[in-house]
Amino acid sequence: MTDYRIDKLEEIGFRWSNYRHDWDATYLDLRYYMIIHGNCDVPRTYLPNQQLADWVATQRIQKEARDKGTRSPMTDYRIVKLDEIGFKWSFDRVLHWKEMFMQLSEYRLHHDNCLIPRIYPQNQQLASWVLKQRYYKRDLTAWQIEKLNDLQFEWSARSQSWDKRFEELCEYNLTFGDCLVPSWYPPTQQLANWVKNQRIQKKLYDQDGFPSNLTEDRISELESIDFQWSGTGGWWKHEIRSQLDGLWDSIEEKHKVIYKNLNVEKKRSNVNYFSDENPIAWAGNPFQELVLVLGKKWSEKSQHS
């Protein structure tokens, strides 16, 4: 290769090494990260740019190999470029943890919780760190767990949802005197599904080696409102038994009249089951009207409780 040819190729931006170009491109990403965050401490799990996180870890590994006299792609040029932006060749994990904990404390002060979204542009490093604390709780020290608990750290992002459903169950218990939420009545279907899931989780909890979302604290909270771990009985069952005989006969007779007078075939309507907008919708399904009657009783009981 003559000097003339080399010059002509470089005039048009010819890259002699794609590997060198890739390193410089990722280095620019790190410079940008440093400008935004004030450091080069990219977390090991960094959702916005996981390639950058892996690259940073690789630079430290390559520098350590070079220092030990092992063959390494780390060059003097790269060391100088990384030193220019304050790159830390050894990562002080304890100091980093304390710094991130202070940032989380500040977030808690302003938001009254530690539920930082997975994608949090204002401080993605903190969001990634919080996610890591949940995933790797088993690797934390007792002191670290205690410090996070002092902040009322939510070890599961779902804990807030659990507390909300528990409050709804407390209100139901106050109204109806039990925790036997019916699954066939739309206003309580979501709560009923949650109650059913608690019973399933309790069975898993009682069996060693099976993962469960229930904890001792949650079990105690449920039992404090006389939660029934088997779903039998309840206000709804008693109400159905007391109303069923006479109510069913009257409803069935009413539907026979509807059929005779309107001469309609059995059909279902898109109208809300708990609406009186279209009586034909109830034709052919007297059980649905029974649900409607009981639903109205539920509403009356709720209003007078």
Disulfide bonds with the S-S distance in Angstrom:
none
